[in-house]
Amino acid sequence: MIKRALKWGAVSLLLVLIALGGYWGYIYRQIRSCAVRDEAHHADTIVILGAAQYNGRPSPVFKARLDHAFELFEKGLARSIITTGGYGPDPNFTEAHVGTQYLTQRGVNPEMIVTEQGSGTTGESIQAISGLMQAKGWKSAVVVSDGFHLYRLKRMFQDNGIHAYTSPAPNSPIEVASSQRLFYSLREVLLFSAYRLSL
């Protein structure tokens, strides 16, 4: 009886692992497909997801996102930009503020930029941005980040009632380096799975 129970327990565990592996494989493929697909389209605003900044200057990853968003803005895809990101290890600057400063220095009218710096996590940022957009009557956004990040962002914005067109930063140091690309994409599989479980 005990041997039979152990046998069926092992079989059940194996089936769960196979199913989980299949699900994670599917999510990974979706993440990588979204990472290389540029959906840039006319929208109400351009949203830039924050990344690290160093003493008031954007990190290479953040700069790649900001430069790409600037190019989209210059093409006239939206009339406004939303920068995001709170305080990291540096208590003097938020990522959103640094992003706004950088874009202003590149010639964007500061009146066209909304600085959303009160959120700490990606989920909090998206909820805050979605609320802000809905208050302004905005329903769509071009979402700029690293490619690996975009599949989860798109789903999170959709779950908050915003139509998101994803546009990966083409010069992201993370996406260029194959080892980092793999690591962050696998990490996204777990983060996306955790997000879906939390709903």
Secondary structure, 3 states (H helix, E strand, C coil): CHHHHHHHHHHHHHHHHHHHHHHHHHHHHHHHHHHCCCCCCCCCEEEECCCCEECCEECHHHHHHHHHHHHHHHCCCCCCEEEECCECCCCCCEHHHHHHHHHHHCCCCHHHEEEECCCCCHHHHHHHHHHHHHHHCCCEEEEEECHHHHHHHHHHHHHCCCEEEEEECCCCHHHHCHHHHHHHHHHHHHHHHHHHHHC
